[in-house]
Amino acid sequence: MDKNQATGLILFAAVILVYSIFFASTPEPIPTEPEVNTESVIIDSAQAVAPVEPIAQNDSTLDADRVARYGVLATMTLGEESLEILENDLIQVKISTKGGNVSEVWLKEYKNWENEPLMLFDESSSSMSLMMESSQGPINFKDLYFQPSASESEDENGLKIYTLSLVAGTESGTILHKYTLTEGSYEVRRSLEIDGYQNIFTSKEAKIDWQDQVRAHERDLAESRRKTQVNFYTSAGSYDNLGVGDDAETEAVEEPVKWIGFSQRFFTAGIIADQEFRNVSVTQSTPSDSAFVRNMQASFSIPMEEGSLSYRYYFGPDKYKVLKNTTEGFEENVDMGYFFVSWVNKYIIVNLFEFLEKFFNNYGVIIILIVFLIKLALFPLTYKSYIGMAKMRVIKPEIDELKEQYGDDPTKMQQEQMKLFSKLGVSPISGCLPLLLQMPFLFAMFFFFPNAIELRQESFLWAKDLSTYDEFIKLPFTIPFYGSHVSLFTLLMTVSQIVYTHFNNQLTTATGPMKNLGYIMPVMFMFILNSYPAGLSFYYFVSNVVTFGQQALIKLFVDDEKIRKKVEENKVKNASKKKSKFQQRLEDAMKAAEANKKK
């Protein structure tokens, strides 16, 4: 160590010694606490702050705002969301642990028009929420997390029942969501049970809001929108809907409701009450986005009994018998036509399809067989209609004579015609009435085929899908009221109808405009049906061909000479026959009308 280093060390030590003597403070004595009345402090605290339920987990993650907003439910707002799967052989349902609501529904048997798996319901375009009033204000269960557990059991028929339970709770009680799904069913039962939480949930009902942007699953968006609407059925047994217009519609239903259906062309997502839904409001509108068919919404409340409620969902196809077995009136989600033709579809065509599907898997063949079976059943009416027209045809010379005599006096002409028909034993409506009795079958098909899910994505000949139009030729332009494509089945139907009309005119006495009308109607229907399902046009085409064949066959066995002979026999037999009361009243009415006309 040199001289400079030694000097530095001595000075440094001197500084430390001086600081410790003159500047360092002595330790302060520890103060003794004064005696305090602990009983009075506890009482004052109790009066100042209401007791708070102990928080069971992660106290440090709960902020004051969350506790103030949710109270004892605050810990249930913490967690991680997962999607739990509940599925059977027909559908797969994904349920979120956040809120315990349905997030996605997949139909395993079906695909969309792009041949992709069909997702009927998904979280990105649809939402469900369940809310209840509480002492902290309205609680949306979508803010709460639940713990899942799954189980399996069997019913009395040996069918598997899949159950998913979602539970959450605190020291004050528990909330349990339970979903059950049976093998071979499109119905999902949901129940909610609240145990405990006295004076926390203040209402005796839960409010549900369901919004759905219905995705386009079919190629023909326009036809899909014509068949997509919100349907509902009241507890009193009345069916109603919001219609299929493009304008936004909202309706507050005054009566309690049994079920609500978001019905598409071939599928329905519905919610069904065990008892009833109250304060129902339904809304629908048409979006501008072509990826969606309709925007739909339903809001309603469900009464709770002893802290629990339950209802069902239906996620499935619009098959008439499946819907009918779901709940009362649920089959109304598939349109079977007006009341005077719907019975044909409900009791005859649906059962025929179901029967023939057991033996044939080609729906073009099934349509042909249905035509033959219906025509065979209606053959007596067809035969009677032909005979009636044949009688009118053989007495045409007598009718022509009356026209020459009374052509300028229509009333007199009608009176003389009635006398002639009575004398010859011929009824002018004998040829028309049997045809009118066949009309319900003709019109019933107009409603059945556009809504028949059985034909969806089923091909036949050049038609790739019998549930939509067969685009045989794609036009580079659009023809007004016709479209931008050519449906070959519609063309064949039109040609066959014109040929049938020409053949039929040879058998009747129709003249003038009535005769030409038969040629105009097929052309009109060519424009109307060009964008309708190929199955419908094919049915009408086959029906025309079979009818034409029936009449050609009848003509071979019906001799006009024999009919004329029968008419002459009636003429002799009725020569001295008195007029019936009905005929007399009809003639008197015609005479009175003529007298008034002259006045």
QUILIN-V528626 format. One record per run of one state. SS is the DSSP state (h for helix, s for strand, l for the rest). FROM is the first residue (numbers start at 1). LEN is the number of residues. Records with the same first field share a line. If there is no record, write none. Layout:
SS=FROM-LEN + FROM-LEN
//
This chain:
l=1-2 + 23-15 + 49-10 + 62-2 + 78-5 + 88-3 + 97-1 + 99-3 + 112-5 + 122-4 + 135-2 + 144-1 + 146-1 + 155-5 + 171-2 + 183-4 + 197-4 + 202-3 + 216-5 + 227-2 + 235-4 + 242-7 + 254-3 + 264-3 + 286-6 + 304-1 + 306-2 + 318-2 + 325-5 + 334-5 + 358-5 + 378-1 + 395-1 + 407-3 + 425-5 + 452-1 + 456-4 + 461-2 + 464-7 + 480-3 + 506-7 + 530-4 + 558-2 + 574-7 + 599-1
h=3-20 + 38-11 + 59-3 + 64-14 + 141-3 + 221-6 + 320-5 + 330-4 + 339-19 + 363-15 + 379-16 + 396-11 + 410-15 + 430-22 + 453-3 + 488-18 + 513-17 + 534-24 + 560-14 + 581-18
s=83-5 + 91-6 + 98-1 + 102-10 + 117-5 + 126-9 + 137-4 + 145-1 + 147-8 + 160-11 + 173-10 + 187-10 + 201-1 + 205-11 + 229-6 + 239-3 + 249-5 + 257-7 + 267-19 + 292-12 + 305-1 + 308-10 + 460-1 + 463-1 + 471-9 + 483-5
//
